[in-house]
Amino acid sequence: MSGRRRVVLNFHGIGEPPRDVPDDERPFWCPAGLWLQFADALADVHRDGRVDLVITFDDGNRSDVDRALPALTERGLRATFFPCAGRLGAARYLDADELARLRAAGMGIGSHGWAHVDLRRADDATLERESRGSRARLEEASEGTVDEFAIPFGSYDRRVLRSLAHYRTVFSSDGGPVTRGRLVPRSSYVRGWEPDDIERLALAPFPAGKRLARGVRVLTKSLR
């Protein structure tokens, strides 16, 4: 990792959530107009250069190509997209051609598992499919390497991390700037964010107390 502070900001769907989106997931969908303001703010932070800014998208919604991709390319930004392998080609989700379109635009492809389950509650066979099965399917569909994984619900323990050891990077939902190691924290958009929050999350100091609390939380989850 470079000497610059590294921050990962994550998004899910862009636009009005479809009717079948569960109530507890709807706050993570970003209104289309607000997304364009966020994209401008992300571009400002990127140009500033003080922060190594990483942008990610989870779930593999079709809005990744319809709304997120145009705004990113227009602003010279890159992101990594984490679809669920078992949802490829389903209604409102990305298909193989759209994964190829993302790759052709210079975007990265990672795995968000197979069926968006809580990995801590998965039996051994399910965990194998979520980890290795999803990687194989997404590499085949996208015709490229998939070596990063975003943990659904941010739910992990020692067993889950062991199953993901073949990935170069594993993204959590623990928030705050990135420190050392393969387990990388992210901050995810949720209803209530404003464009000014992008600069705050990227550039504002991360207090020692919060850093310590996060470290304890991550260690506890990793060892349980």
C-alpha positions in Angstrom: 0.0 0.0 0.0 1.3 3.5 -0.8 2.1 6.1 1.9 -1.2 7.8 1.2 -4.2 7.2 3.3 -6.5 4.7 1.6 -10.3 4.9 1.9 -12.9 2.5 0.4 -16.4 3.9 -0.3 -19.1 1.5 -1.3 -22.5 1.8 -3.0 -25.3 -0.6 -3.9 -28.2 0.1 -6.3 -28.7 3.5 -8.0 -32.2 4.9 -8.6 -35.6 3.9 -7.3 -35.4 0.4 -5.7 -37.5 -2.2 -7.5 -40.6 -3.5 -5.7 -38.9 -6.8 -4.8 -36.0 -5.1 -2.9 -36.5 -6.0 0.8 -37.3 -3.2 3.2 -34.0 -3.5 5.1 -32.0 -3.1 1.8 -33.9 -0.1 0.4 -32.0 2.6 2.5 -28.8 1.5 0.7 -30.2 2.5 -2.8 -28.9 5.9 -3.8 -31.3 8.2 -5.7 -30.2 8.8 -9.3 -29.8 12.6 -9.0 -27.9 12.3 -5.7 -25.6 9.7 -7.2 -24.5 12.2 -9.8 -23.6 14.7 -7.0 -21.7 11.9 -5.2 -19.9 11.1 -8.4 -18.8 14.8 -8.7 -17.6 14.6 -5.0 -15.7 11.4 -5.6 -14.0 13.0 -8.6 -13.0 16.0 -6.5 -11.4 13.7 -3.9 -9.7 11.7 -6.6 -8.2 14.9 -8.2 -7.1 16.2 -4.8 -4.6 13.3 -4.6 -4.2 13.2 -0.8 -6.2 10.0 -0.6 -6.0 6.7 -2.4 -9.8 6.5 -3.1 -11.3 3.1 -3.9 -14.9 2.8 -5.1 -16.9 -0.4 -5.0 -20.4 -1.5 -5.8 -22.1 -4.6 -4.3 -24.9 -6.9 -5.4 -24.6 -6.7 -9.2 -27.7 -4.6 -9.9 -28.3 -3.6 -13.5 -28.0 0.0 -12.4 -24.3 -0.7 -12.2 -24.1 -0.4 -16.0 -27.1 1.8 -16.6 -26.3 4.6 -14.0 -23.1 4.0 -12.2 -20.8 3.2 -15.2 -21.6 6.3 -17.3 -21.0 8.7 -14.4 -17.7 7.0 -13.5 -16.3 7.0 -17.0 -17.3 10.6 -17.7 -15.3 11.6 -14.6 -12.3 9.3 -15.2 -13.1 7.2 -12.2 -12.6 3.5 -11.7 -14.6 1.1 -9.5 -14.7 -2.6 -8.7 -18.1 -4.3 -9.0 -19.1 -7.3 -6.8 -22.0 -9.3 -8.2 -23.5 -12.4 -6.8 -22.7 -15.3 -9.1 -26.0 -17.0 -8.6 -27.9 -13.9 -9.7 -26.2 -13.4 -13.1 -28.8 -12.9 -15.8 -31.7 -12.8 -13.4 -34.2 -9.9 -13.6 -32.6 -6.5 -12.7 -29.2 -8.1 -12.2 -26.1 -8.0 -14.4 -25.5 -10.7 -17.0 -22.2 -11.9 -18.6 -22.3 -9.4 -21.4 -22.7 -6.6 -18.9 -19.7 -7.9 -16.9 -17.7 -7.8 -20.1 -18.9 -4.2 -20.7 -17.6 -3.3 -17.2 -14.2 -4.9 -17.9 -13.9 -3.3 -21.2 -14.4 0.1 -19.5 -11.5 -0.6 -17.2 -13.6 -1.6 -14.2 -12.7 -4.4 -11.8 -14.9 -7.5 -11.1 -14.9 -9.2 -7.7 -17.2 -11.7 -6.0 -20.1 -11.0 -3.5 -20.7 -14.7 -3.1 -23.2 -16.9 -4.8 -26.6 -16.2 -3.2 -26.0 -13.3 -0.8 -26.2 -15.3 2.3 -24.8 -14.8 5.8 -21.6 -16.7 5.5 -21.3 -17.3 9.3 -24.5 -19.3 9.1 -23.6 -21.3 6.0 -22.8 -25.0 6.2 -19.5 -26.3 4.7 -20.9 -27.1 1.3 -22.7 -23.7 1.0 -19.6 -21.8 2.1 -17.5 -23.6 -0.5 -20.0 -22.6 -3.2 -20.1 -19.0 -1.9 -16.3 -18.7 -1.9 -14.8 -20.9 -4.6 -17.9 -21.6 -6.7 -18.7 -18.0 -7.1 -15.2 -17.2 -8.1 -15.1 -19.9 -10.8 -18.5 -18.8 -12.2 -17.6 -15.1 -12.3 -14.2 -15.7 -13.8 -15.9 -17.8 -16.5 -18.7 -15.2 -17.1 -16.4 -12.2 -17.1 -13.5 -13.9 -18.9 -11.0 -12.5 -16.4 -9.4 -12.9 -13.0 -11.6 -12.5 -9.9 -9.4 -12.2 -6.8 -11.3 -9.9 -4.5 -14.3 -10.7 -2.3 -16.9 -8.4 -0.6 -18.5 -10.1 2.4 -22.3 -10.0 2.4 -23.8 -8.2 5.4 -20.2 -7.7 6.6 -20.7 -10.9 8.6 -17.5 -13.0 9.2 -15.6 -15.1 11.7 -12.4 -17.1 11.6 -14.0 -19.9 9.6 -15.3 -17.5 7.0 -12.0 -15.8 6.6 -10.2 -19.1 6.3 -12.6 -20.1 3.4 -11.7 -16.8 1.6 -8.0 -17.2 2.0 -7.5 -17.8 -1.7 -8.7 -14.2 -2.5 -6.1 -11.4 -2.7 -8.3 -8.9 -0.8 -11.4 -9.4 1.3 -13.7 -6.3 1.9 -15.7 -5.9 5.1 -18.2 -3.3 6.3 -16.2 -2.2 9.3 -15.7 1.4 8.1 -12.9 3.9 8.3 -9.5 4.2 6.5 -7.6 1.1 5.4 -4.8 -0.3 7.6 -2.6 -3.2 6.9 -3.7 -6.7 5.9 -6.0 -8.5 3.4 -9.2 -7.6 5.3 -10.1 -4.2 4.1 -12.8 -2.0 5.8 -15.4 0.0 3.8 -17.9 2.7 4.4 -21.2 2.1 2.6 -23.7 4.7 1.4 -26.9 4.7 3.4 -29.9 7.0 3.2 -29.0 10.3 4.9 -25.6 10.7 3.3 -25.0 14.1 1.6 -22.3 14.9 -1.0 -20.2 16.7 1.6 -19.9 13.3 3.5 -17.7 12.0 0.7 -15.0 14.5 1.6 -15.5 14.0 5.3 -15.2 10.2 5.0 -12.1 10.5 2.8 -10.2 13.3 4.4 -11.3 13.9 7.9 -9.0 12.5 10.7 -10.0 9.0 12.1 -9.8 9.5 15.9 -7.6 7.2 17.9 -10.6 6.1 19.9 -12.6 5.0 16.9 -9.5 3.3 15.4 -9.0 1.3 18.6 -12.7 0.4 18.8 -12.7 -0.8 15.2 -9.5 -2.8 15.8 -11.1 -4.6 18.8 -14.2 -5.3 16.9 -12.3 -6.7 13.9 -10.1 -8.9 16.1 -13.1 -10.2 18.0 -15.0 -11.1 14.8 -11.8 -12.7 13.3 -11.2 -14.9 16.3 -14.7 -16.1 17.1 
